[in-house]
Amino acid sequence: MYLKPIAAGLLACATLLSFSAHAADDVIRLGNLKLAHFAAVSYIKEIAPKCGIQVQESTFAKGLDVMQAIIAGELDVGATASEAAISGRAKGVPIYAVAGFAKGGARLVARPDVGIKSVKDLKGKKVGVTRGSIQELLLATELGQNGLTASDAPGKDVQLIYLSYPDLNAALIGKNLDAIMQTEPQASQAINKKFGVEVLKPYDTPIGEPVRTLVMSEKFYKEHRSAAEKFMRCFVQATKTFIDDKPTAEKFVTQTLFKGQISKEDFDDAIGNSPYSFDITPAHIQVSTDLMVKYGIGKMDKPPVATDWVKTDLLDAAKKSLNIK
């Protein structure tokens, strides 16, 4: 007759232990963007309990918003393009670049009816881009190396129109723009739905394929080292899963992230142009910084020196512990 009370007591004890173990997990605040090539970072929260952490993900419209949230002390880790990270660091945002989670992720897409075949054909045209994005830097570099000037005011070779990623596609559909420098998967959607044609993937500049940047606040990196190490191992595991297991990546992106709004074809094309990755180098960030200065992107009074804030020790240790080269 004492079995029921004993069983109830054991159950209560087990529940308390389970709660205590869960409560003991490090809670890490992550800022991210809703883009196909940012999805492996988002997937971290799905496997976080196995890594001994909890991840609270917040989604932002653009990388500069992630920087603002870090300044406000609202985030520990953020995913953004290198341009936003560089601008943030220049403005005093206390961050370190600790990994690179995707490469590429840009296309110059034109309306099919305007006959744009190359960058030089953009002269006299209206071109859309998202301000504060790596696409803005790529567009500026492409125009510069083709001898074209640009401004958001009339009078230059190319008139720039600044819009969000979704609004760029809408403006191309509405024929309010002649071309757009677009991210993924929106660029692939424009091509697959036939309201846009690819002019080029803008990787023939000194930047090459731009690396998307995982950043940590200096406070988190320095003062919460154990949690930072766990998060980095979880990042490497999530990214390796997406690289090795394409069906899992596709399902997460098309169904969980975009709720069926993008197709398998869109996913395949998008990730074909923005593959998941791990690595980042000071040299890559320095080239991007130098070109931002050259073309006036980010308006930096004191451009940061890449070797001062690109820290790959956590990434290197995580990859070694998981036998990943």
Secondary structure, DSSP 4 states (H G I P E B T S, - for coil): --HHHHHHHHHHHHHHHHHHHHHHSEEEEEEEE--GGGHHHHHHHHHGGGGTEEEEEEEESSHHHHHHHHHTT--SEEEEEHHHHHHHHHTT--EEEEEEEEE---EEEE-TTS---SGGGGTT-EEEE-TTSHHHHHHHHHHHHTT--EESSTTSSEEEEE--HHHHHHHHHTTS-SEEEE-TTHHHHHHHTTS-EEEE-S--STT-SPEEEEEEEHHHHHH-HHHHHHHHHHHHHHHHHHHH-HHHHHHIIIIIISTTSS-HHHHHHHHHSS-B-----HHHHHHHHHHHHHHT-S--SSPPPHHHHB--HHHHHHHHHTT--
